[in-house]
Amino acid sequence: MKVRYKIYNLPFRYPFTISRGTKTHQPSFVVELEFMGITGYGEAPAIAYYNIPVEKMATDLETKRTFIEKFAFSDPERYWHYLHHLFPANPFLVCALDMAGWDLYGKLKGKQLYELWELDTAQAPVTDYTIGIDTIEKMVEKLAEKPWPIYKIKVGVENDIEMVTELRKHTNAVFRVDANAGWTLEQALHKIPLLKELGVELVEQPLSKDNWDGMKTLYVQSPLPLFADESCVAEQDVDRCKDHFHGINIKLTKCSGITPARRMIARARELNLQVMVGCMNESSIGNAAIAQLAPLLDHVDMDGPLLLAEDIAAGQTFNYGRIIYLQNTPGLGITGVHF
């Protein structure tokens, strides 16, 4: 096994703003695993909120490169367990390597992962398209530029009801809102009924990630389903979300890859929680991993490449939100990686 990596700083088409701040570029760490002349790719975007920059991923990889490369690769799940113990404090790096391991495995088997898992892509939900926080006029312009069946609208600011009200005047599409932990309990109790009247389908992470008491109260009173994001990072968080949220939004980078995400999906089903997998503004490499899991999901948020001005691979495309899988491309279903 040989491992290489490359760091990218991918520009957004528009500055991307959520309740915690604005960014113009997405730093991303991409790895390449080579085994028996076949290469697999994986990706982990850096998110400042989690304090694992791309430089940290590179340093950790170089420190234990020998151990990464010496593993006798045969099964990506076994490789994930090995990596998980090798980098217990860096789930982002583990995610990139786990993803590359699955891409490699699919290529060795000559099938996309959904085929190996015997999933029906016709069951994959339609992806949403995110409208970041901006002036109301600019948000309306973004919406008009991208006709789509489902929009995720970033909220968590003072005038968010005004924003959603104006956007609703311009489309009958499904709305979801994501507060990114931007509300207090009192604000959420006031705003969520108003959002329901505006045709909003669900609310993502209304309160701060550790406000479990507040979520318990909101869970009982909310007229809309509540989905955990920042409150559901790793596998052990799934059980805690029961009776506090109606569903979870799994992020591959945060939970450390495809391998634990599959277990999280299974556990959520056991707890009668709805399941979404969301992107963190990955390129088509990370997005392709989400696409492989999509038939298992109730909702999917995989618009990362649509929000970026540049991509580093070719992968799944969309027909009005419906995922179009590349054919004859085993593994993650990507091609043309710029590495």
C-alpha positions as CSV (number, residue, x, y, z in Angstrom):
1,M,0.0,0.0,0.0
2,K,1.2,3.5,-0.9
3,V,-0.4,6.7,0.3
4,R,-0.2,10.2,-1.1
5,Y,-2.1,13.3,-0.3
6,K,-2.9,16.7,-1.7
7,I,-4.4,19.9,-0.1
8,Y,-6.9,22.0,-2.0
9,N,-8.5,25.4,-1.2
10,L,-11.6,25.2,-3.3
11,P,-13.4,28.6,-3.9
12,F,-17.2,28.9,-3.4
13,R,-19.3,30.3,-6.2
14,Y,-20.7,32.8,-3.6
15,P,-19.3,33.5,-0.1
16,F,-20.9,30.8,2.1
17,T,-22.5,32.2,5.3
18,I,-24.1,30.3,8.2
19,S,-24.9,31.5,11.7
20,R,-21.3,31.0,12.8
21,G,-19.6,33.0,10.1
22,T,-18.6,33.3,6.4
23,K,-16.0,31.6,4.2
24,T,-15.0,32.1,0.6
25,H,-13.0,28.9,0.2
26,Q,-13.2,25.3,1.4
27,P,-9.9,23.8,2.5
28,S,-10.0,20.1,1.6
29,F,-7.6,17.2,2.3
30,V,-7.6,14.4,-0.4
31,V,-5.8,11.1,-0.1
32,E,-4.8,8.5,-2.7
33,L,-4.3,4.9,-1.7
34,E,-2.5,2.7,-4.2
35,F,-2.7,-1.1,-4.0
36,M,-1.8,-3.6,-6.7
37,G,-1.7,-0.9,-9.3
38,I,-5.2,0.4,-8.4
39,T,-5.9,3.7,-6.8
40,G,-8.6,4.8,-4.4
41,Y,-9.5,8.3,-3.3
42,G,-10.9,9.9,-0.2
43,E,-11.6,13.4,1.1
44,A,-12.0,15.3,4.3
45,P,-12.9,19.0,4.3
46,A,-11.5,21.1,7.1
47,I,-14.1,22.8,9.3
48,A,-12.8,25.5,11.7
49,Y,-15.5,24.7,14.3
50,Y,-13.9,21.3,14.8
51,N,-10.3,22.5,15.0
52,I,-8.8,19.9,12.6
53,P,-7.1,21.9,9.8
54,V,-5.7,20.3,6.7
55,E,-2.2,20.9,8.1
56,K,-3.1,18.7,11.1
57,M,-4.3,16.0,8.8
58,A,-1.0,16.2,6.8
59,T,1.2,16.1,9.9
60,D,-0.6,13.2,11.4
61,L,-0.4,11.2,8.2
62,E,3.3,11.9,7.8
63,T,3.9,10.9,11.4
64,K,2.4,7.5,10.9
65,R,2.8,7.0,7.2
66,T,4.7,3.7,7.7
67,F,1.8,2.2,9.7
68,I,-0.8,3.4,7.1
69,E,1.1,1.8,4.3
70,K,2.1,-1.5,6.0
71,F,-1.5,-2.7,6.6
72,A,-2.3,-5.9,4.6
73,F,-5.4,-4.5,2.9
74,S,-8.3,-6.9,2.2
75,D,-11.4,-5.4,3.8
76,P,-12.2,-1.6,4.3
77,E,-14.0,-2.3,7.6
78,R,-10.9,-3.9,9.0
79,Y,-8.8,-1.0,7.7
80,W,-11.1,1.5,9.4
81,H,-10.7,-0.2,12.8
82,Y,-6.9,-0.1,12.3
83,L,-7.0,3.6,11.4
84,H,-9.4,4.4,14.2
85,H,-6.9,3.1,16.7
86,L,-4.0,4.7,14.9
87,F,-5.6,8.2,14.9
88,P,-8.0,8.3,17.8
89,A,-8.0,12.1,17.9
90,N,-8.3,12.8,14.1
91,P,-11.6,11.4,12.7
92,F,-11.2,13.7,9.7
93,L,-8.0,11.9,8.5
94,V,-9.6,8.6,9.3
95,C,-12.6,9.5,7.1
96,A,-10.4,10.4,4.1
97,L,-8.5,7.1,4.4
98,D,-11.6,5.1,5.1
99,M,-13.3,6.6,2.0
100,A,-10.2,5.8,-0.1
101,G,-10.2,2.3,1.2
102,W,-13.8,1.7,0.1
103,D,-13.1,3.3,-3.3
104,L,-10.2,0.9,-3.6
105,Y,-12.2,-2.1,-2.5
106,G,-15.0,-1.4,-5.0
107,K,-12.5,-1.1,-7.8
108,L,-10.9,-4.4,-6.8
109,K,-14.4,-6.0,-6.9
110,G,-15.4,-4.1,-10.1
111,K,-18.5,-2.6,-8.7
112,Q,-19.8,0.6,-7.2
113,L,-20.4,0.3,-3.4
114,Y,-24.2,0.5,-3.7
115,E,-24.0,-2.6,-5.9
116,L,-21.8,-4.4,-3.4
117,W,-24.3,-3.5,-0.7
118,E,-27.2,-4.6,-2.9
119,L,-28.9,-1.2,-2.7
120,D,-31.5,0.1,-5.2
121,T,-30.5,3.6,-6.4
122,A,-34.1,4.2,-7.3
123,Q,-34.8,4.5,-3.6
124,A,-32.3,7.4,-3.2
125,P,-34.0,10.6,-2.0
126,V,-33.7,13.9,-3.9
127,T,-30.9,16.1,-2.7
128,D,-31.6,19.6,-1.4
129,Y,-29.7,22.8,-2.5
130,T,-28.4,25.2,0.2
131,I,-29.2,28.9,0.3
132,G,-26.6,30.5,2.6
133,I,-27.3,33.5,4.7
134,D,-27.0,36.8,2.8
135,T,-29.1,39.9,2.1
136,I,-32.6,38.9,1.3
137,E,-32.2,40.2,-2.2
138,K,-29.2,38.1,-2.8
139,M,-30.9,35.0,-1.3
140,V,-33.8,35.5,-3.7
141,E,-31.3,35.8,-6.6
142,K,-29.6,32.6,-5.6
143,L,-32.9,30.8,-5.4
144,A,-34.0,32.1,-8.8
145,E,-30.6,31.1,-10.4
146,K,-31.0,27.5,-9.2
147,P,-34.6,26.1,-9.7
148,W,-34.7,23.1,-7.4
149,P,-37.3,20.9,-5.7
150,I,-35.9,21.2,-2.2
151,Y,-34.0,24.0,-0.6
152,K,-32.1,24.0,2.7
153,I,-32.1,27.6,4.0
154,K,-29.5,28.6,6.5
155,V,-31.0,30.6,9.4
156,G,-30.1,31.4,13.0
157,V,-30.0,35.2,12.6
158,E,-32.3,38.0,13.8
159,N,-34.3,38.4,10.5
160,D,-34.5,34.7,9.6
161,I,-38.3,34.6,9.5
162,E,-38.3,37.6,7.2
163,M,-35.8,35.8,5.0
164,V,-37.9,32.6,4.7
165,T,-41.1,34.6,4.2
166,E,-39.6,36.4,1.2
167,L,-38.1,33.3,-0.3
168,R,-41.5,31.6,0.0
169,K,-43.0,34.2,-2.3
170,H,-40.8,33.0,-5.1
171,T,-41.2,29.2,-5.1
172,N,-43.4,26.4,-4.0
173,A,-40.4,24.1,-3.4
174,V,-39.9,22.2,-0.2
175,F,-38.0,24.2,2.4
176,R,-35.8,22.9,5.2
177,V,-34.1,25.2,7.6
178,D,-30.7,24.8,9.3
179,A,-30.1,27.0,12.3
180,N,-26.6,25.6,13.0
181,A,-27.2,25.9,16.7
182,G,-28.1,29.6,16.3
183,W,-31.3,29.8,18.4
184,T,-32.1,29.9,22.1
185,L,-35.0,27.7,23.3
186,E,-37.3,30.7,23.5
187,Q,-36.4,31.8,19.9
188,A,-37.0,28.2,18.6
189,L,-40.4,27.9,20.4
190,H,-41.4,31.2,18.7
191,K,-40.0,30.7,15.3
192,I,-40.7,27.0,14.5
193,P,-44.5,27.4,14.4
194,L,-44.1,30.4,12.0
195,L,-41.8,28.3,9.8
196,K,-44.4,25.5,9.7
197,E,-46.9,28.1,8.3
198,L,-44.3,28.9,5.6
199,G,-44.2,25.3,4.5
200,V,-40.9,24.3,6.1
201,E,-40.5,20.5,6.2
202,L,-37.9,20.1,9.0
203,V,-35.5,22.1,11.3
204,E,-31.9,21.1,11.6
205,Q,-29.9,21.8,14.8
206,P,-32.0,24.6,16.4
207,L,-30.2,24.8,19.7
208,S,-26.5,24.6,20.8
209,K,-25.1,21.2,20.6
210,D,-25.0,20.6,24.4
211,N,-28.4,22.0,25.2
212,W,-30.0,18.6,25.8
213,D,-32.5,19.9,28.4
214,G,-33.7,22.6,25.9
215,M,-33.9,20.0,23.1
216,K,-36.0,17.7,25.4
217,T,-38.5,20.6,25.8
218,L,-38.4,21.6,22.2
219,Y,-38.8,17.9,21.1
220,V,-42.2,17.7,22.9
221,Q,-43.5,21.0,21.6
222,S,-42.1,21.4,18.1
223,P,-44.7,21.1,15.3
224,L,-41.8,20.2,12.9
225,P,-39.3,17.4,12.9
226,L,-36.0,18.3,14.5
227,F,-32.7,16.9,13.2
228,A,-29.4,16.7,15.0
229,D,-26.2,17.8,13.3
230,E,-23.7,19.3,15.7
231,S,-25.3,17.2,18.5
232,C,-24.7,14.0,16.6
233,V,-21.0,13.8,15.6
234,A,-20.0,10.2,16.4
235,E,-21.6,6.8,16.8
236,Q,-22.1,7.2,20.6
237,D,-24.2,10.2,20.0
238,V,-27.0,8.4,18.1
239,D,-28.6,6.9,21.2
240,R,-28.5,10.2,23.0
241,C,-30.5,11.8,20.3
242,K,-33.6,9.6,20.9
243,D,-36.4,11.6,22.5
244,H,-34.5,14.9,21.8
245,F,-34.5,14.8,18.0
246,H,-36.7,13.2,15.4
247,G,-33.7,12.4,13.2
248,I,-30.0,12.7,12.7
249,N,-27.8,14.3,10.1
250,I,-24.7,12.2,9.7
251,K,-21.5,13.9,8.3
252,L,-18.9,11.4,7.1
253,T,-16.0,13.6,8.0
254,K,-17.1,14.1,11.6
255,C,-18.0,10.5,12.3
256,S,-14.8,9.2,10.6
257,G,-16.0,7.7,7.4
258,I,-18.3,5.4,5.5
259,T,-17.7,2.5,7.9
260,P,-19.1,4.1,11.0
261,A,-21.8,6.0,9.1
262,R,-23.3,2.6,8.0
263,R,-23.5,1.5,11.6
264,M,-25.0,4.9,12.6
265,I,-27.7,4.5,10.0
266,A,-28.5,1.0,11.3
267,R,-28.7,2.1,14.9
268,A,-30.8,5.1,14.0
269,R,-33.3,2.8,12.3
270,E,-33.4,0.6,15.5
271,L,-34.3,3.8,17.5
272,N,-36.9,4.9,15.0
273,L,-34.9,8.0,14.1
274,Q,-35.0,9.4,10.6
275,V,-31.7,9.6,8.8
276,M,-30.1,12.2,6.7
277,V,-26.5,12.3,5.4
278,G,-25.2,15.8,4.8
279,C,-22.2,17.2,3.0
280,M,-19.6,19.6,4.4
281,N,-18.9,21.3,1.1
282,E,-16.8,18.5,-0.3
283,S,-15.8,18.1,-3.9
284,S,-17.3,15.3,-6.0
285,I,-15.0,12.9,-4.2
286,G,-16.6,13.2,-0.8
287,N,-20.0,13.7,-2.5
288,A,-19.7,10.4,-4.3
289,A,-19.4,8.6,-0.9
290,I,-22.7,10.1,0.2
291,A,-24.3,9.0,-3.0
292,Q,-23.4,5.4,-2.3
293,L,-25.3,5.6,1.0
294,A,-28.2,7.6,-0.4
295,P,-30.6,4.6,-1.0
296,L,-30.5,4.0,2.8
297,L,-31.6,7.5,3.7
298,D,-34.8,9.5,4.3
299,H,-33.1,12.8,3.2
300,V,-29.8,13.7,1.7
301,D,-27.9,16.9,1.5
302,M,-25.2,16.5,-1.1
303,D,-25.0,19.8,-3.0
304,G,-21.3,20.5,-2.1
305,P,-20.0,20.5,-5.7
306,L,-22.9,22.7,-6.8
307,L,-21.8,25.4,-4.3
308,L,-18.1,25.3,-5.4
309,A,-16.7,27.2,-8.3
310,E,-14.1,24.5,-8.9
311,D,-14.2,20.7,-8.6
312,I,-11.4,18.1,-8.5
313,A,-13.2,15.1,-9.9
314,A,-16.2,14.1,-12.0
315,G,-18.9,12.1,-10.2
316,Q,-22.6,11.9,-9.8
317,T,-24.7,14.6,-11.4
318,F,-28.3,15.7,-10.8
319,N,-31.5,15.9,-12.7
320,Y,-33.5,18.5,-10.7
321,G,-32.2,17.0,-7.5
322,R,-32.4,13.4,-8.5
323,I,-29.0,11.7,-8.3
324,I,-27.6,10.4,-11.7
325,Y,-24.9,7.8,-11.0
326,L,-22.0,7.4,-13.3
327,Q,-22.0,4.0,-15.1
328,N,-19.0,1.7,-15.5
329,T,-17.1,3.5,-12.7
330,P,-16.5,1.1,-9.8
331,G,-15.8,2.1,-6.2
332,L,-17.2,5.5,-5.3
333,G,-18.3,6.1,-8.9
334,I,-15.9,9.0,-9.7
335,T,-13.5,9.7,-12.5
336,G,-11.0,12.3,-13.7
337,V,-9.5,13.0,-10.3
338,H,-7.1,16.0,-10.4
339,F,-4.4,14.7,-8.1
